[in-house]
Amino acid sequence: MTEIYIKLFQVLFPVFLVIGIGYWYGKKDPKFNTKFITSFAGNIGLPCIIFYSLTTSSADFDLFLRFLYYIFLYIGIFAFLGILFLKIINKDIYRLLPPLILPNTGNMGLPICLFAYGKLGLAIAAAVTSVVVVFHFSFNILLASRKFSFKPLLNCVPVYALIVSLFFVYFKIPIPKFVENSTFLISYSAIFLVLMSLGVALSRLKISSFKLSLVYSLIRILLGPTIGFLFIKFFNLTGVEAGVMLIQTSMPSAVLTYLIAEMYSSKKIVNSVASTVVLSTFLSFFTVPVVVLIALKYF
């Protein structure tokens, strides 16, 4: 049992430490501009993570297709429940839905899965994240702006990285060592930067309507892993697949839901989304260790 707790500490300490550094730096320098980090992570970092993790691990094409199906179904079920809840409390069922159904699988989920399950865990987590990113640049923008456009998807570099990666995986094309080393270096630097930027973002976002934001946050961090666990049982997932599924579905609301809301929604909606992101992330510092402990112990 002691070994499990040591492993848990080894997995979570680096993640929370870097988030803490970002939070401290955000408070120390409120004018610190994270635009470069966001641009680097979206256009270079995440594409390299997707390419490196999918092409250098033992993950095969069928594994990706299965998780593509799992995450589409997961978000679909969560969206249905979220719409019912927002309808019952008479809130905006369009613009307030994304922070409920889209977890922070990138900033937090990727490094946790990497430290918990190594390269294979990172590959599966990257596959999950790539699907969630597609939802952000299609469904999320559709809900926030109330109109659909293919342009954000066409400008989304991770989508192209995913297509190229799957081409290599499907045809089992070996990756030149210099490409592997380059994408490895960029991937790990990107993981550090996105964790730090998450901390900076948390230092700036404010909480409004605490009670309602608390309800939204609890739905995200409690219902998320509950549905994830049911998926594990229903689809008979085991080992790394089950562990990554549980961890990724337990993540708090994605920071990207706030950024997209800020671009397309009213100030009232933006404040509500920001509150959910902040509160769910802080609450996840208590719930995620429990989820990771369960994942490490049983999967």
N, C-alpha and C positions, 0 to 999 in steps of 0.2 A: 504493500500500500504506500509506503514511503517513496518508492520509486515513481509512482504515479504523480505524487505531489511535486517531486523534484522535476519531473518532465513538464508538469503544468506550469511551474515557475519558469522553466527554461523557454517554454513556448510564449508565454504572455508577457514576461518582464521586458524583453526588447521592444515589443509592440507598444506597451503602455509608456515605456521610458521615452521613446521617440515622440509619441503624441504629447507627452508631458513637456518635452523640450520645445516643441512647436507652440504649445499653449503658453509657456513661460516667455518665449521670444515674442509671441504676438502681444502679450501684455507689456513687455519691455519696449517694444517698438511698434506702436499701433499703426504707423504709416508704412510698415513693411508690406511691399507689394508681392502678392503670391501669383500674379498673372503669369510670370515666366514658368513657375512650377506647374500650374494648371495646363498651360500650353505644351510644355515639355512632356508631362505625363500623358496627355491625351494624344499627342501627335507622334511621340517617339517612344516614351517609356512603356505605356500599355501595349502598343503594337509589338515591341521587343519582348515583353513578358509573354504575350500570347504565342509568338513565334518560337521563342526559346523553350518554353515549357512544353508546348505540344510536340515539337520536333525532336527533343532530346530525351524525353521520358519514354516509359513503356506504354503510355496511353495510345490506344489505337483508334481508328476512325469510328468503329462501332461504339466505343465508349463515349466519344463526343456526341454521336447521334442520340444515344440514350439520354445523356444529360441535357441535351437540347430539348428533348421531349419532356423530361422531368421538370425543367425550369419553366418552360412554357405552360405546362399544366399547373405547376405550383403557383405561378403569378396569376393565371386565369382563375383558379379557385379562390385565392386571396382577394383578387379584384371583386369577385362576386360577393364575398362576405363583407368586404370593405364598402361596397356600394349599398348593401343592405343596412349596414351600421350608419353610414352618413345620411341615408334616406330617413332612417328612424329618428335621428337627432336633428333632421332638417338642416343639414349643412351642404355646402357645395360638393356634389358628388363627382365633379370633374376635376377641379383644381386641387382638392384636398386628398384625392385618392393616391397619387404617386408616392408621398412619403410613407403611406401605410403599406404599400405592396412592393416597393423597390428597396431592397436591402443594400447596405454599404459593403458589397462583396469585393470591391476593389481596394479602397484605402485600408480597411481592417481585415477583411476576409482573406485576401491573398497572402499576406505575411503570416497570419495565424496558421493557415493550412500548410504553408511552406515549413514553418518551424515544427508543426505537429506531425506531418507525414512526408516531409522531404520533397524531392523533385516530382514524384507522381502526384502528391497532394497539391502541389503548385499547378500542375498541368490540368487537373480536374477543376481546381478553383478558377483557373484562367478561362476554362471552357464555360463555366457558370457565369463569370464576369462578362465575357464577351456577349453572351445572350442578354444579360441585364443592360449592357451598354446599348445594344440594339433597341431595347425597350425605351431607354432614356431618349434616344434620338428619333424615336418614332411616336410611340404611345404617350410618353411623358410630355413631349412638345405638343402633341395633338390635344391633350387634356388641358395643358396650361394656356394654349393660344386659341383653342376651339377651332383650329383648322389644321389640316394635314398637308405636309409638304415632304417630297422626297429629298429636297436639297440638303437638310441636315445629315441624312443617312449617306448621301453621296459624298459629303465632305468629312465623313467620319473615318479617319485613318484606321482605327482598330478593326473595322469591318473588312477592309482590304487585307490587313494583316491576318485576319482569321481565314479568309479565302485562300491566301497563299500558303498558310500553315497547313490547312487541311489538304491542299494539293500535295504537299510534301509527305504528309502522314499517309494519305490514301495510297499513293504510289510507292511509299517506303523509300523515298529518295534520301540518301545520306547527306548530312549537312557538312560543308567544309569546316574544318576546325577554326579557321579565322572568323567565320561567320558566327559559329557557336560561341567563341570567346567574346566577340564584340557584343552580341545580344545578351550574353550572360552579364557582362559588366554594366551595360545600360539598364538591364532589368533590375539588378539589385540596387543601383543608385536611384532608380525611379521609385522602388518600394520605400526607401528611406525618405525621399522627398514628399511622396504623397501622404505618408504617415505624419510627417512634420507639418505639412500644409493643413491636414485635418486638425491638428492641435491649434494652429494659427486661426483657422476658421472658428473653432469652438471658443476661442478667446474673444471673438468679435460679435458672434451672434447672440442675440438677446432673447429671453423668454417672455412671451406675453400670453395672457389667458392661461395661467398655470394649470388649472384643473382640467380644462379641455385638452391641453397639450399633454398632460400626464396620461389621460385616457388614450389618446392617439399613440403615445409612446409605448404604453403597456400592451396595446394591441400588436404593435410592431414586434416588440422583443419577446412577447409571451406566445402569441398566436403563431408567429413565424416558425419557431423551432418545433412547436406542437404539430403543425402541418408537415414540417420536414420529417419529424419522427414517424408520423403516419405513412409518409411516402416510403421511408426505409422499411417499414413492416410490410406494406402492401406490395412493393416491388422486390422484396427480399434482398435488399442491399446489405453487403457485409464489408468488413475491413475498411480500407481507405475510402472507398466510394461512400459508404455509410457515414463515416466520420466527417468527410468534407461536406456532404449533403446537410448534415445536422449543423455544422459550424456556419456554413454560408447562409442557411435560412434563419439563423439566430442573430444575424447582424442588425444593427440599428438602421434608421432611415439614412438613405444615401445623401451625401452633401450635394450631389449633382441635382437632386430634386429641388433644393433651395436655389441653386444657380439658375436653373431653367425657369423656376417660378419668378425669380427676380427679373428675368428677361421678358416674360410674357404675361404675368399676372398682376393684379392690383396689389397695393401696399398691404391691405388687410390680409390677403391670402399669403403674401410673402412672409409677413410676420408670423402667421400661424405655421407655415412650413418650416421656417427657421426655428421656431420654438420646439417643434417636434423633432427636428434633427438634433438640436442641442440636448434636449432632455432624454431622448432615446439613447443617445451616445453615452451620456453620463450614467444612465441606468444600466447600460450594457457593460460597464466596468464591473458590475456586480453579477449580472446574469451570464455573461460570456464565460467567465472562469468556471461556472457550474456546468455549462454546456460542453466546454472543452474537456473538463474532467470526465464527464460521462462518455464523450467521444473517445478519449484516450483509454479509458478503463474497459469499455465494451466493444470498441471497434479497432 
